Amino acid sequence: MLIPESCSCAALRQASRHVTRLYDEALAPAGLGINQYSILSKIDRFGPLTLHALAERLVMDRSTLGHLLRPLEARGLVAISVGAKDRRQRLIKLTPEGAALMTEARQLWIEAERRFQKAFGADESVTLRTVLKQVTTVAFSPGAP
């Protein structure tokens, strides 16, 4: 029987690192890591997004997102422009090169997802994603027991 970690944060981080290796290895032929793929995937799915909106969808702080966007922009996979209504905003969109790479990378991601579900179980995978989504929506109050 597996003994659970005594700290939820440690358990989540360990599981995340373990699963990230699977996806990073699968995406390596496209020259992407899972963080970069996640960014491109959100933009591909929802269209151009402001930095703030993209960070919210990724449950990521804007400074980390900005750091991850720089290499994608340098590779010509995303274009970052000034907002039309508010010049303080940054609008991020896929370039044609980014869209083409997503077509290739999506197939690699599908294979990684298939491997995960085969090893972990299809029903368990859905349950896991549901619980993890719930975790991202919990408001942790300071001083709560």
C-alpha atoms as one frame of an Amber mdcrd trajectory, in Angstrom:
protein
   0.000   0.000   0.000   1.266   3.465  -0.862   1.695   5.838   2.051   0.601
   9.366   1.126   2.812  12.373   1.672   2.033  14.277   4.853   2.052  17.570
   2.916  -0.424  18.195   0.091   1.917  20.688  -1.554   4.796  18.206  -1.621
   2.541  15.486  -3.017   1.223  17.776  -5.783   4.707  19.025  -6.694   6.181
  15.506  -6.806   3.331  14.234  -8.966   3.635  17.288 -11.196   7.372  16.779
 -11.730   6.843  13.078 -12.453   4.096  13.676 -15.026   5.893  16.698 -16.512
   8.817  14.442 -17.455   6.467  12.257 -19.518   5.060  15.222 -21.452   8.400
  17.033 -21.817   9.969  13.895 -23.306   7.016  13.433 -25.660   7.123  17.061
 -26.830  10.919  17.195 -27.250  10.815  16.422 -31.014   8.816  19.650 -31.471
  11.347  21.588 -29.400   8.756  22.382 -26.732   8.342  21.711 -23.051   4.943
  21.223 -21.457   4.844  24.834 -20.188   5.441  26.193 -23.683   2.965  23.744
 -25.177   0.338  24.777 -22.610   0.770  28.430 -23.538   0.539  27.772 -27.271
  -2.403  25.425 -26.738  -4.429  28.045 -24.825  -3.798  30.670 -27.491  -4.630
  28.156 -30.220  -7.876  27.212 -28.459  -9.094  30.668 -27.408  -7.484  32.935
 -30.000  -5.473  36.051 -29.190  -5.457  36.807 -25.460  -4.133  39.574 -23.285
  -1.223  38.679 -21.046  -3.530  38.979 -18.044  -6.249  36.736 -19.540  -3.703
  34.132 -20.649  -2.095  34.090 -17.203  -5.512  33.557 -15.603  -6.366  30.677
 -17.949  -3.015  29.045 -17.167  -3.302  29.730 -13.411   0.104  31.388 -13.640
   1.441  34.747 -12.517   2.089  37.296 -15.242   5.824  37.627 -14.592   6.368
  33.862 -14.988   4.242  33.890 -18.127   6.224  36.820 -19.517   9.450  34.893
 -18.905   8.058  31.830 -20.713   6.751  33.896 -23.638  10.126  35.439 -24.530
  11.622  32.306 -26.120   8.348  31.608 -27.950   8.408  35.119 -29.367  12.100
  34.809 -30.277  11.322  31.595 -32.180   8.546  33.397 -34.069   5.807  31.189
 -32.594   3.859  34.015 -30.938   3.505  37.698 -31.655   3.110  40.159 -28.807
   1.541  43.502 -29.588   0.296  46.526 -27.684  -3.422  46.529 -26.897  -5.565
  48.633 -29.226  -7.709  50.141 -26.444  -5.187  50.132 -23.607  -1.545  50.553
 -24.558  -0.510  49.009 -21.222  -2.017  45.685 -22.284  -0.114  43.113 -24.282
  -1.982  40.939 -26.765  -0.511  37.527 -27.502  -1.406  35.596 -30.646  -0.065
  32.602 -32.515   1.908  33.268 -35.647   1.446  31.016 -38.692   4.668  29.259
 -37.607   3.221  28.752 -34.124   0.000  27.329 -35.544   1.962  24.929 -37.754
   4.075  23.777 -34.818   0.913  23.238 -32.759  -0.369  20.841 -35.420   2.790
  18.750 -34.992   3.013  19.144 -31.200  -0.645  18.272 -30.639  -0.030  14.797
 -32.045   2.909  14.339 -29.661   0.775  15.560 -26.744  -2.051  13.153 -27.711
   0.426  10.281 -27.564   1.684  11.393 -24.131  -1.904  11.683 -22.906  -2.638
   8.199 -24.248   0.411   6.812 -22.409  -0.644   8.527 -19.183  -4.190   7.181
 -19.407  -2.979   3.685 -20.257  -0.666   3.646 -17.216  -2.974   5.450 -14.782
  -6.378   4.381 -16.079  -8.889   6.266 -18.217 -11.509   6.704 -15.468  -8.862
   7.588 -12.889  -7.438  10.189 -15.284 -10.816  11.921 -15.584 -11.253  11.812
 -11.802  -7.760  13.203 -11.295  -8.339  16.092 -13.724 -11.666  16.863 -12.052
 -10.134  16.946  -8.569  -7.156  19.010  -9.736  -9.466  21.508 -11.440 -11.337
  21.780  -8.158  -8.038  22.463  -6.360  -7.383  25.421  -8.696 -10.722  26.979
  -7.740 -10.410  26.723  -3.947  -9.878  30.020  -2.162  -7.324  29.488   0.591
  -8.139  31.954   3.354  -5.249  33.254   5.483  -5.339  31.786   8.945  -7.838
  29.066   8.010  -7.360  25.779   9.884
